């Protein structure tokens, strides 16, 4: 899978889970633990109406598998 395809899938996951579309989604980190995977991503001032900040989203096993496919 190309980097652009993976970025698009991450963007779709964030939109599905938050109801927000982040056109300039920037992934900060993906952390795996024994029971979950956390995706950390950055939002810009224009996207959230506040100064830039990092958000996080817990991914399901199915969502993680779709990113690796």
C-alpha positions in Angstrom: 0.0 0.0 0.0 1.4 3.4 -0.9 1.9 6.1 1.7 -1.0 8.2 0.1 -3.4 5.2 0.3 -2.5 4.7 4.0 -3.0 8.4 4.7 -6.4 8.2 3.0 -7.4 5.2 5.1 -6.3 6.9 8.3 -8.3 10.0 7.3 -11.4 7.8 6.6 -11.0 6.1 10.0 -10.8 9.5 11.8 -13.9 10.7 9.9 -15.8 7.5 10.7 -15.0 7.7 14.4 -15.2 11.5 15.0 -17.6 12.7 12.4 -15.0 15.3 11.3 -13.1 15.4 8.0 -9.5 16.4 8.4 -8.2 17.3 4.9 -4.7 18.0 6.2 -4.5 15.1 8.7 -1.0 14.7 10.0 -0.3 11.5 12.0 1.8 12.2 15.1 2.3 8.6 16.3 0.7 5.2 16.4 1.2 3.4 19.7 0.5 -0.3 20.2 -0.2 -1.8 23.6 -1.4 -5.3 24.7 -5.0 -4.4 24.3 -5.3 -1.5 21.9 -3.8 0.7 19.3 -3.8 4.5 19.7 -3.6 6.9 16.7 -2.3 10.3 17.6 -3.0 13.0 15.0 -2.7 16.8 14.7 -5.5 19.3 14.1 -4.9 22.8 12.8 -6.5 26.0 14.0 -8.7 26.2 10.9 -10.0 22.7 11.4 -11.0 23.0 15.1 -11.2 26.7 15.7 -8.5 26.6 18.4 -4.7 26.6 18.3 -3.1 23.5 16.9 -3.3 20.5 19.2 -2.9 16.7 19.1 -5.9 14.4 19.4 -6.0 10.6 19.9 -8.2 7.8 18.6 -8.3 4.2 19.8 -8.4 1.9 16.8 -10.2 -1.5 16.7 -8.4 -4.6 15.5 -10.4 -4.5 12.3 -9.4 -0.9 11.7 -5.7 -1.7 12.3 -5.9 -4.7 9.9 -7.5 -2.4 7.2 -4.4 -0.1 7.5 -2.0 -3.0 7.0 -3.8 -4.7 4.1 
